[in-house]
């Protein structure tokens, strides 16, 4: 189970979090917002997030495969917490149109990703490394969230 089937399960779990978040897609409200010049086109987000969810899954799988749930309960607990915060951001920003609350969430999410990255790194350096693009993207997303909030307050 810790081989291909395990990897597939981790990919399904990660993509499920992404799917939940995608239920709150950008709509007319988002289209009407004043955006900074560096706001990427909407077509960029789905491919980037898909890649990041797969990287997250591989990282979690590497940790789980190396020490199992009992050996990495803290690290994997952080992983699941950041997945929840990730999905919550989409609800807060796109679902209920609260960029201020979404910014608060993404700040906590960023901290959770950093903690997960460190915890994963302690078990498997490659697993920690795989989370760095995610941390980078969420850093960018947080800056964008803040700017959208400021421009549209």
Beta strands, then each sheet from edge to edge (+ up, - down):
end
